[in-house]
Amino acid sequence: MLFSLKKFNVFPVDVWVRRVMNELYIKEADENKVSKQVLQNLAKEKYKDLAGLAQQYLFYQRRSS
């Protein structure tokens, strides 16, 4: 959806994105306590209409470290 439909504001949350967003911004001891909606709202606030592209970079950064 991100690339084929040019929906750059879509911010899918998976395990790795949840981890990196928690590490960078929220800092909750148990990342599973952070809701998907909180992460998506934070992404919208931080990354605006390019949240989907930011998600790709965040995922790559977390998986390669």
Phi and psi restraints in degrees (range 20) as a CNS / XPLOR table:
assign (resid 1 and name C) (resid 2 and name N)
       (resid 2 and name CA) (resid 2 and name C) 1.0 -57.8 20.0 2
assign (resid 2 and name N) (resid 2 and name CA)
       (resid 2 and name C) (resid 3 and name N) 1.0 -50.7 20.0 2
assign (resid 2 and name C) (resid 3 and name N)
       (resid 3 and name CA) (resid 3 and name C) 1.0 -93.5 20.0 2
assign (resid 3 and name N) (resid 3 and name CA)
       (resid 3 and name C) (resid 4 and name N) 1.0 -42.2 20.0 2
assign (resid 3 and name C) (resid 4 and name N)
       (resid 4 and name CA) (resid 4 and name C) 1.0 -68.8 20.0 2
assign (resid 4 and name N) (resid 4 and name CA)
       (resid 4 and name C) (resid 5 and name N) 1.0 -36.1 20.0 2
assign (resid 4 and name C) (resid 5 and name N)
       (resid 5 and name CA) (resid 5 and name C) 1.0 -104.4 20.0 2
assign (resid 5 and name N) (resid 5 and name CA)
       (resid 5 and name C) (resid 6 and name N) 1.0 1.9 20.0 2
assign (resid 5 and name C) (resid 6 and name N)
       (resid 6 and name CA) (resid 6 and name C) 1.0 55.4 20.0 2
assign (resid 6 and name N) (resid 6 and name CA)
       (resid 6 and name C) (resid 7 and name N) 1.0 43.4 20.0 2
assign (resid 6 and name C) (resid 7 and name N)
       (resid 7 and name CA) (resid 7 and name C) 1.0 -97.2 20.0 2
assign (resid 7 and name N) (resid 7 and name CA)
       (resid 7 and name C) (resid 8 and name N) 1.0 74.7 20.0 2
assign (resid 7 and name C) (resid 8 and name N)
       (resid 8 and name CA) (resid 8 and name C) 1.0 -73.7 20.0 2
assign (resid 8 and name N) (resid 8 and name CA)
       (resid 8 and name C) (resid 9 and name N) 1.0 -10.9 20.0 2
assign (resid 8 and name C) (resid 9 and name N)
       (resid 9 and name CA) (resid 9 and name C) 1.0 -90.9 20.0 2
assign (resid 9 and name N) (resid 9 and name CA)
       (resid 9 and name C) (resid 10 and name N) 1.0 -5.0 20.0 2
assign (resid 9 and name C) (resid 10 and name N)
       (resid 10 and name CA) (resid 10 and name C) 1.0 -76.1 20.0 2
assign (resid 10 and name N) (resid 10 and name CA)
       (resid 10 and name C) (resid 11 and name N) 1.0 130.5 20.0 2
assign (resid 10 and name C) (resid 11 and name N)
       (resid 11 and name CA) (resid 11 and name C) 1.0 -123.9 20.0 2
assign (resid 11 and name N) (resid 11 and name CA)
       (resid 11 and name C) (resid 12 and name N) 1.0 85.5 20.0 2
assign (resid 11 and name C) (resid 12 and name N)
       (resid 12 and name CA) (resid 12 and name C) 1.0 -69.1 20.0 2
assign (resid 12 and name N) (resid 12 and name CA)
       (resid 12 and name C) (resid 13 and name N) 1.0 139.1 20.0 2
assign (resid 12 and name C) (resid 13 and name N)
       (resid 13 and name CA) (resid 13 and name C) 1.0 -113.5 20.0 2
assign (resid 13 and name N) (resid 13 and name CA)
       (resid 13 and name C) (resid 14 and name N) 1.0 119.2 20.0 2
assign (resid 13 and name C) (resid 14 and name N)
       (resid 14 and name CA) (resid 14 and name C) 1.0 -121.6 20.0 2
assign (resid 14 and name N) (resid 14 and name CA)
       (resid 14 and name C) (resid 15 and name N) 1.0 -171.7 20.0 2
assign (resid 14 and name C) (resid 15 and name N)
       (resid 15 and name CA) (resid 15 and name C) 1.0 -58.0 20.0 2
assign (resid 15 and name N) (resid 15 and name CA)
       (resid 15 and name C) (resid 16 and name N) 1.0 -45.1 20.0 2
assign (resid 15 and name C) (resid 16 and name N)
       (resid 16 and name CA) (resid 16 and name C) 1.0 -71.4 20.0 2
assign (resid 16 and name N) (resid 16 and name CA)
       (resid 16 and name C) (resid 17 and name N) 1.0 -39.6 20.0 2
assign (resid 16 and name C) (resid 17 and name N)
       (resid 17 and name CA) (resid 17 and name C) 1.0 -68.2 20.0 2
assign (resid 17 and name N) (resid 17 and name CA)
       (resid 17 and name C) (resid 18 and name N) 1.0 -39.8 20.0 2
assign (resid 17 and name C) (resid 18 and name N)
       (resid 18 and name CA) (resid 18 and name C) 1.0 -59.2 20.0 2
assign (resid 18 and name N) (resid 18 and name CA)
       (resid 18 and name C) (resid 19 and name N) 1.0 -43.8 20.0 2
assign (resid 18 and name C) (resid 19 and name N)
       (resid 19 and name CA) (resid 19 and name C) 1.0 -63.9 20.0 2
assign (resid 19 and name N) (resid 19 and name CA)
       (resid 19 and name C) (resid 20 and name N) 1.0 -48.3 20.0 2
assign (resid 19 and name C) (resid 20 and name N)
       (resid 20 and name CA) (resid 20 and name C) 1.0 -70.0 20.0 2
assign (resid 20 and name N) (resid 20 and name CA)
       (resid 20 and name C) (resid 21 and name N) 1.0 -37.9 20.0 2
assign (resid 20 and name C) (resid 21 and name N)
       (resid 21 and name CA) (resid 21 and name C) 1.0 -65.7 20.0 2
assign (resid 21 and name N) (resid 21 and name CA)
       (resid 21 and name C) (resid 22 and name N) 1.0 -39.2 20.0 2
assign (resid 21 and name C) (resid 22 and name N)
       (resid 22 and name CA) (resid 22 and name C) 1.0 -65.7 20.0 2
assign (resid 22 and name N) (resid 22 and name CA)
       (resid 22 and name C) (resid 23 and name N) 1.0 -43.4 20.0 2
assign (resid 22 and name C) (resid 23 and name N)
       (resid 23 and name CA) (resid 23 and name C) 1.0 -63.9 20.0 2
assign (resid 23 and name N) (resid 23 and name CA)
       (resid 23 and name C) (resid 24 and name N) 1.0 -40.7 20.0 2
assign (resid 23 and name C) (resid 24 and name N)
       (resid 24 and name CA) (resid 24 and name C) 1.0 -79.6 20.0 2
assign (resid 24 and name N) (resid 24 and name CA)
       (resid 24 and name C) (resid 25 and name N) 1.0 -39.4 20.0 2
assign (resid 24 and name C) (resid 25 and name N)
       (resid 25 and name CA) (resid 25 and name C) 1.0 -120.9 20.0 2
assign (resid 25 and name N) (resid 25 and name CA)
       (resid 25 and name C) (resid 26 and name N) 1.0 -43.7 20.0 2
assign (resid 25 and name C) (resid 26 and name N)
       (resid 26 and name CA) (resid 26 and name C) 1.0 -92.0 20.0 2
assign (resid 26 and name N) (resid 26 and name CA)
       (resid 26 and name C) (resid 27 and name N) 1.0 -45.8 20.0 2
assign (resid 26 and name C) (resid 27 and name N)
       (resid 27 and name CA) (resid 27 and name C) 1.0 64.1 20.0 2
assign (resid 27 and name N) (resid 27 and name CA)
       (resid 27 and name C) (resid 28 and name N) 1.0 37.0 20.0 2
assign (resid 27 and name C) (resid 28 and name N)
       (resid 28 and name CA) (resid 28 and name C) 1.0 -76.4 20.0 2
assign (resid 28 and name N) (resid 28 and name CA)
       (resid 28 and name C) (resid 29 and name N) 1.0 137.7 20.0 2
assign (resid 28 and name C) (resid 29 and name N)
       (resid 29 and name CA) (resid 29 and name C) 1.0 -59.4 20.0 2
assign (resid 29 and name N) (resid 29 and name CA)
       (resid 29 and name C) (resid 30 and name N) 1.0 -40.6 20.0 2
assign (resid 29 and name C) (resid 30 and name N)
       (resid 30 and name CA) (resid 30 and name C) 1.0 -111.9 20.0 2
assign (resid 30 and name N) (resid 30 and name CA)
       (resid 30 and name C) (resid 31 and name N) 1.0 104.9 20.0 2
assign (resid 30 and name C) (resid 31 and name N)
       (resid 31 and name CA) (resid 31 and name C) 1.0 -60.2 20.0 2
assign (resid 31 and name N) (resid 31 and name CA)
       (resid 31 and name C) (resid 32 and name N) 1.0 -24.3 20.0 2
assign (resid 31 and name C) (resid 32 and name N)
       (resid 32 and name CA) (resid 32 and name C) 1.0 -69.5 20.0 2
assign (resid 32 and name N) (resid 32 and name CA)
       (resid 32 and name C) (resid 33 and name N) 1.0 -15.1 20.0 2
assign (resid 32 and name C) (resid 33 and name N)
       (resid 33 and name CA) (resid 33 and name C) 1.0 -80.0 20.0 2
assign (resid 33 and name N) (resid 33 and name CA)
       (resid 33 and name C) (resid 34 and name N) 1.0 -12.5 20.0 2
assign (resid 33 and name C) (resid 34 and name N)
       (resid 34 and name CA) (resid 34 and name C) 1.0 -86.0 20.0 2
assign (resid 34 and name N) (resid 34 and name CA)
       (resid 34 and name C) (resid 35 and name N) 1.0 121.3 20.0 2
assign (resid 34 and name C) (resid 35 and name N)
       (resid 35 and name CA) (resid 35 and name C) 1.0 -74.4 20.0 2
assign (resid 35 and name N) (resid 35 and name CA)
       (resid 35 and name C) (resid 36 and name N) 1.0 155.0 20.0 2
assign (resid 35 and name C) (resid 36 and name N)
       (resid 36 and name CA) (resid 36 and name C) 1.0 -59.8 20.0 2
assign (resid 36 and name N) (resid 36 and name CA)
       (resid 36 and name C) (resid 37 and name N) 1.0 -39.3 20.0 2
assign (resid 36 and name C) (resid 37 and name N)
       (resid 37 and name CA) (resid 37 and name C) 1.0 -64.3 20.0 2
assign (resid 37 and name N) (resid 37 and name CA)
       (resid 37 and name C) (resid 38 and name N) 1.0 -39.5 20.0 2
assign (resid 37 and name C) (resid 38 and name N)
       (resid 38 and name CA) (resid 38 and name C) 1.0 -62.0 20.0 2
assign (resid 38 and name N) (resid 38 and name CA)
       (resid 38 and name C) (resid 39 and name N) 1.0 -43.7 20.0 2
assign (resid 38 and name C) (resid 39 and name N)
       (resid 39 and name CA) (resid 39 and name C) 1.0 -65.0 20.0 2
assign (resid 39 and name N) (resid 39 and name CA)
       (resid 39 and name C) (resid 40 and name N) 1.0 -42.2 20.0 2
assign (resid 39 and name C) (resid 40 and name N)
       (resid 40 and name CA) (resid 40 and name C) 1.0 -67.2 20.0 2
assign (resid 40 and name N) (resid 40 and name CA)
       (resid 40 and name C) (resid 41 and name N) 1.0 -38.4 20.0 2
assign (resid 40 and name C) (resid 41 and name N)
       (resid 41 and name CA) (resid 41 and name C) 1.0 -65.9 20.0 2
assign (resid 41 and name N) (resid 41 and name CA)
       (resid 41 and name C) (resid 42 and name N) 1.0 -41.3 20.0 2
assign (resid 41 and name C) (resid 42 and name N)
       (resid 42 and name CA) (resid 42 and name C) 1.0 -62.7 20.0 2
assign (resid 42 and name N) (resid 42 and name CA)
       (resid 42 and name C) (resid 43 and name N) 1.0 -43.1 20.0 2
assign (resid 42 and name C) (resid 43 and name N)
       (resid 43 and name CA) (resid 43 and name C) 1.0 -62.6 20.0 2
assign (resid 43 and name N) (resid 43 and name CA)
       (resid 43 and name C) (resid 44 and name N) 1.0 -41.9 20.0 2
assign (resid 43 and name C) (resid 44 and name N)
       (resid 44 and name CA) (resid 44 and name C) 1.0 -62.7 20.0 2
assign (resid 44 and name N) (resid 44 and name CA)
       (resid 44 and name C) (resid 45 and name N) 1.0 -40.8 20.0 2
assign (resid 44 and name C) (resid 45 and name N)
       (resid 45 and name CA) (resid 45 and name C) 1.0 -67.8 20.0 2
assign (resid 45 and name N) (resid 45 and name CA)
       (resid 45 and name C) (resid 46 and name N) 1.0 -44.5 20.0 2
assign (resid 45 and name C) (resid 46 and name N)
       (resid 46 and name CA) (resid 46 and name C) 1.0 -77.8 20.0 2
assign (resid 46 and name N) (resid 46 and name CA)
       (resid 46 and name C) (resid 47 and name N) 1.0 -44.0 20.0 2
assign (resid 46 and name C) (resid 47 and name N)
       (resid 47 and name CA) (resid 47 and name C) 1.0 -109.3 20.0 2
assign (resid 47 and name N) (resid 47 and name CA)
       (resid 47 and name C) (resid 48 and name N) 1.0 -4.0 20.0 2
assign (resid 47 and name C) (resid 48 and name N)
       (resid 48 and name CA) (resid 48 and name C) 1.0 54.8 20.0 2
assign (resid 48 and name N) (resid 48 and name CA)
       (resid 48 and name C) (resid 49 and name N) 1.0 -130.6 20.0 2
assign (resid 48 and name C) (resid 49 and name N)
       (resid 49 and name CA) (resid 49 and name C) 1.0 -78.3 20.0 2
assign (resid 49 and name N) (resid 49 and name CA)
       (resid 49 and name C) (resid 50 and name N) 1.0 -1.2 20.0 2
assign (resid 49 and name C) (resid 50 and name N)
       (resid 50 and name CA) (resid 50 and name C) 1.0 -110.8 20.0 2
assign (resid 50 and name N) (resid 50 and name CA)
       (resid 50 and name C) (resid 51 and name N) 1.0 23.1 20.0 2
assign (resid 50 and name C) (resid 51 and name N)
       (resid 51 and name CA) (resid 51 and name C) 1.0 -58.4 20.0 2
assign (resid 51 and name N) (resid 51 and name CA)
       (resid 51 and name C) (resid 52 and name N) 1.0 -36.9 20.0 2
assign (resid 51 and name C) (resid 52 and name N)
       (resid 52 and name CA) (resid 52 and name C) 1.0 -64.6 20.0 2
assign (resid 52 and name N) (resid 52 and name CA)
       (resid 52 and name C) (resid 53 and name N) 1.0 -40.8 20.0 2
assign (resid 52 and name C) (resid 53 and name N)
       (resid 53 and name CA) (resid 53 and name C) 1.0 -67.9 20.0 2
assign (resid 53 and name N) (resid 53 and name CA)
       (resid 53 and name C) (resid 54 and name N) 1.0 -39.9 20.0 2
assign (resid 53 and name C) (resid 54 and name N)
       (resid 54 and name CA) (resid 54 and name C) 1.0 -61.0 20.0 2
assign (resid 54 and name N) (resid 54 and name CA)
       (resid 54 and name C) (resid 55 and name N) 1.0 -38.8 20.0 2
assign (resid 54 and name C) (resid 55 and name N)
       (resid 55 and name CA) (resid 55 and name C) 1.0 -59.0 20.0 2
assign (resid 55 and name N) (resid 55 and name CA)
       (resid 55 and name C) (resid 56 and name N) 1.0 -40.0 20.0 2
assign (resid 55 and name C) (resid 56 and name N)
       (resid 56 and name CA) (resid 56 and name C) 1.0 -62.8 20.0 2
assign (resid 56 and name N) (resid 56 and name CA)
       (resid 56 and name C) (resid 57 and name N) 1.0 -44.2 20.0 2
assign (resid 56 and name C) (resid 57 and name N)
       (resid 57 and name CA) (resid 57 and name C) 1.0 -66.8 20.0 2
assign (resid 57 and name N) (resid 57 and name CA)
       (resid 57 and name C) (resid 58 and name N) 1.0 -42.0 20.0 2
assign (resid 57 and name C) (resid 58 and name N)
       (resid 58 and name CA) (resid 58 and name C) 1.0 -62.1 20.0 2
assign (resid 58 and name N) (resid 58 and name CA)
       (resid 58 and name C) (resid 59 and name N) 1.0 -43.8 20.0 2
assign (resid 58 and name C) (resid 59 and name N)
       (resid 59 and name CA) (resid 59 and name C) 1.0 -60.7 20.0 2
assign (resid 59 and name N) (resid 59 and name CA)
       (resid 59 and name C) (resid 60 and name N) 1.0 -48.5 20.0 2
assign (resid 59 and name C) (resid 60 and name N)
       (resid 60 and name CA) (resid 60 and name C) 1.0 -61.8 20.0 2
assign (resid 60 and name N) (resid 60 and name CA)
       (resid 60 and name C) (resid 61 and name N) 1.0 -43.9 20.0 2
assign (resid 60 and name C) (resid 61 and name N)
       (resid 61 and name CA) (resid 61 and name C) 1.0 -60.7 20.0 2
assign (resid 61 and name N) (resid 61 and name CA)
       (resid 61 and name C) (resid 62 and name N) 1.0 -44.6 20.0 2
assign (resid 61 and name C) (resid 62 and name N)
       (resid 62 and name CA) (resid 62 and name C) 1.0 -70.0 20.0 2
assign (resid 62 and name N) (resid 62 and name CA)
       (resid 62 and name C) (resid 63 and name N) 1.0 -40.1 20.0 2
assign (resid 62 and name C) (resid 63 and name N)
       (resid 63 and name CA) (resid 63 and name C) 1.0 -71.9 20.0 2
assign (resid 63 and name N) (resid 63 and name CA)
       (resid 63 and name C) (resid 64 and name N) 1.0 -27.5 20.0 2
assign (resid 63 and name C) (resid 64 and name N)
       (resid 64 and name CA) (resid 64 and name C) 1.0 -95.3 20.0 2
assign (resid 64 and name N) (resid 64 and name CA)
       (resid 64 and name C) (resid 65 and name N) 1.0 -0.9 20.0 2
